[in-house]
Amino acid sequence: MSPPRFSVVIPVRDGAGFIGRAIDSVLAQSWPAHEIIVVDDGSTDATPEVAAAYGSRVRLLRQANAGVSAARNAGARAATGDWLAFLDADDWFYPDRLRLHAEFIGDDPELDFLTGDYDYRRPDGSRISGSMEIHPSGKAMLAKAAGALRVTMAAAEFEPFVADHFGDTHTLSVPRAAFLELGGYPTGFRVCEDVLFLVRLCARSRRAGIVCAPMAAYLIHEASATRRNPLQAQIDNVKTLRRMLQESAAFPPPVRRGVRSRVASGRLNLAYAYARAGRRRAALAAVLPLLWESPGARALRGIASVLRA
């Protein structure tokens, strides 16, 4: 088997101030990327000029503003590598991000996809926490690894990962053929589109490779959509989750159960956001569908907590 060739796709819109850091982090990889594809999604600032300054080291694609999913998909279609890795323009890879997955693939070529840990960081670069250490699914994989760098997650273990995943877009490695077969990232959603794709990927997978070490940095900043308007972000999140729930009837049982748990959490978060805004009727309307979407004690406890709020 030939070594994996990673096409790294970086979607960006008006990111002149930070796209260079993202590109530099890919160029500094200990396992060189097969190619770096920057997809400019209708920028109005100097983003295209910053990317173009890298010359032949970066392929620059430009499109009218169509959203991050469309930009990622355009990069994937243009890619010539056999594996895809994605990086948002305000985040960055750690030097061994590609190597850790490439070596894992070489040792276990039957893996359907790979992911791993990452760090949450503030704009000043300081670390907030790791991802695996704060998510139940991540803690479970760390316990299974028992100190090892690598661990595999079987399909029967996907439920907690789907319900509250620890790996994000920038630590996901997926075969290009599988990505295209799934139709890429879904368009028409403002948030959570990456989770919908990940759940679809889990539904068709048998085994995933997990690297139990931080592989990238995820920047937490006030300009993100979820922080600019938290209530709208929760509304948009539930819209995506409802689509996920509709599709889940055809998913394997562990993935289907994980989707139901994720939808329940999303509805509760939306209800709490409405409650904080003083919109009690809307809060109750947001959470009542749990009675038929995820019937059981958890649904009743959630509705009771919203009523108390």
N, C-alpha and C positions, 0 to 999 in steps of 0.2 A: 504493500500500500504506500502510495506517495505521500509525503508530508502535507498536511492541510495548508491551503492557501487562503488567507483571510482577506476579504474585502471589507474595509472599515468605512461605514457610511456615516457621515456627519451632516444632519439637516440643520439649517440655520436661517434665521431671519433677523436682520438688524443686530448682528452680533459682532460688529467690528471690534468691540472692546475686549472680547474674550475668545474669539474663534482661533486666534493664533496659539493660545495656550493649549486648546484641544488638539490642534494639528501637531504641535510640537510634542505632545505626549504620545502620539501615535508614531511619530518619526523616531522617538527615543526608545521604542520597544526592543527588548532583548531578542524577541522573535520578530523579524521584520514583517510588516504587513505586505501582502501581495500588491495592494493598492489602497489609496485613500481617496474616497469620493466625497467631495463637499457638494451638497445640494442647496443652492441658494434659493430660498422660498420667497422671492419677491422683495428682497431687501431694499430699503430706501437710503441706507447709509453706505459706508465704505467697505462693507463685508466682502463683496466680490473682488475688490482691489486687494484686500488683505490676503484672500485665498489665492488669487492669481499670482501674487508675489512669490509663492513657493514654486512656481514654474512646473516642470514636469513631475515633481514629487507629489503633486495633488491634481486629481481630475476635478475640474469645476463644472458642475451642471447648473443651469439657471432655469427657473420656471416662474410663471406668475404665481402669486400667493395662493396656495391651495391647502395649506395646513401641514403639520409635521408628519402625519401618516402618509400623505401623498408624496412628500419629499423623501421619506425613508424608502417608500416603494419604488420611486424613480431611481434612487441609487441602487437598490437591489436588482432592478431590471437591467441596469447598465453594468453591473458588476461582472467580473470575469473570474473571480475566485470561486472555490467550491464551498467555502464557509463564509457566513456573514457575521460581522460584529458591528454594533451600533454605538454611537457616542453622541450625546446631545452637546451642543456647542459650548454650553457654560459649565460642563463637567470635564473631567480628564481621566485618562488611563494612568495606572501605575506602571512602572517599566516592565514588569513581568506578566502583565495581563494576558497577552496573546500566547506567550510561551507556556504558561501554566495550562491553558486549554489545549494548545497544540500537542504537548507531550501526553496529556491525558487521552486525547483522541488517538495518538499513536499507540498507546498501550491498550486502549479499549475502543476499537473502531466501531463497535456496535452501539455506542451511545447515540440516542436520538437528538439530544441537545445538551448543552452545558450551561451552568451559571455559577455563581459564587458570591462571596461576601464583598461588601464595599463599605466605605466610610461616609457618613454624613459630615459635611464641613461647612463652616461659616464663611462669609465673604473674605474675612481676613486669613483664611486658610486653616484656622484652628479646628481640631476634630471635636465633633459632638459625641458620636458613638459609632459603632459598627452596626450593620444591618442584621446579621444573624443573631447577635446577642440580645436583640430586643423583640424579635418575632418568634412566636412559639414554634413555627416550622423550622426556623433556623436553629433554635436551641435543640430541637429534636435531632437534627442532622449533626450538630456539634457533638451531642452525646453519643450518637452512633459512630462517629468518626473516632472518638476516644483519643483525641490528640493527633490523629493523622491529618495530613494535608488534604487528602482526597477522600470522598465517600460517594457512593452511588445511591440514588433514590429510585426505588422501584415504583411501578405504576400503582401498586397497592398503598404506597405512602404519599400519593399526590394530594389527598384530601386536605391536610393542614396547609400544604404549600399553595393550593388554589385558594383556600379560605383567607390566607394572610401571608403572601409570599415575601421572601427575603431578598431574592435576586431581582435586580431591575434591568432596564433595557441595556445599560452600558456594561453589564456583566453577562449578558446572554450571547451565546454563540449557537448558531443554528445553520444546518446545511442550506445552501441557497436553493436547492431543488425542493426541499420541504417547505421553505418559506414561500416560494412561488406557488406550490401546490395548495397551500392554505389561503392564498389570495393576498398575502402580506398583511400589513396593519390596516384595520378597518378605518374607513373614512366616514365623515359625518358626525363624529363625536368630539367634543371639546376636551374631555379628560377621560382617563381610564382606558383609552384605546389600546395601550400597550398591554394592559391586563387581559383584555378580551382576546388579543392575539395569543398571549401566553397560555390562557386557558384552552384555547383551541389547539395549541401545540401539545399541551399535556394530554388532551383527549385522544390524540393520535400516537402517543409515545408509550414506550415500555420502560425505558430506563433513562435517567438523566445523570450527568456527572456534576458533582458539586466540589468546588475548591473552597476549603475552609480558611481562607485568608483574604484580606482586603485586596481587591484587584483594581479598584477605581474609586474616584471621589464623586460624590453627589452633592452639588452645591445647594444649600438652603438660603434663599434670599427673598426679600419682600416683593420682588418684581414677578414672582411666579404667579400663575393663574390662581392657584389654590389659596394664596395669601392675599392677593389683591381683593378678591371677593369670595370669602369662605362659603357663604350661603349658596351663591350661584355654583360654586365648584361642587358642593354636595348635591345640588339639583342635577347638574350635568353627570355626576358620578352615578346617581341612581338610574338615569336614562340609559347609560351604558350597561349597567348591571341588569336592567330589565331585559335587554337584548341577550345578554349572557344567559339569563334564566330561561328564556324562550328556546335557546339552542341546546340547553343542557339535557333536554329529554333524550337526546341521542348520544350523550356522553357516557363513558363507563361509570359505574356506581361511585368509586372514590372521587372522581372529578365532579360528578353531579352533586354529591353531598357537600363538597367544598364550595361549589357555586352557591348553593342554598345558604350556607353559613356566611359567605361573603355578601350576598344580597341582604341578609338580615342585618349584618353590621352596617352596611351602607344605608339602609332605611333608618336604623336607629340614629346614626350620625346626622342624617338629614333632619330627623325629628328634633334632635337636640339643638341643631343650628336654628331651626324655626323657633324653638322655645326660647333660645337666647335672644332672638330678635323680637320676642313678645307676641309671636304669631301662634297661639295655642291651637286654634282650629287646624291650621296647616300642619302643625306638628303631629296632631292626632291622625290626620288624613294620610300623612307620610308613612306612619307606622302600622296602621290598621291592615294593609294588605298582607302583613306577616301571618295573619290568621289563616289564609289559604295558601300563601306561598311557602311558608315554613311553619306549619302548625306544630304546636307543642308547648312545653313549659317555658322555653326560652322566649318565644313570641309573647306569651302572656306576661312574663316578667318585664320584657321591653316595653310593652304597652302600659303596664302599671307604672314603670319608671317615668315615662313621658307624661302620664296623667299627674304624677306627683310634681313633676317639674313645672 
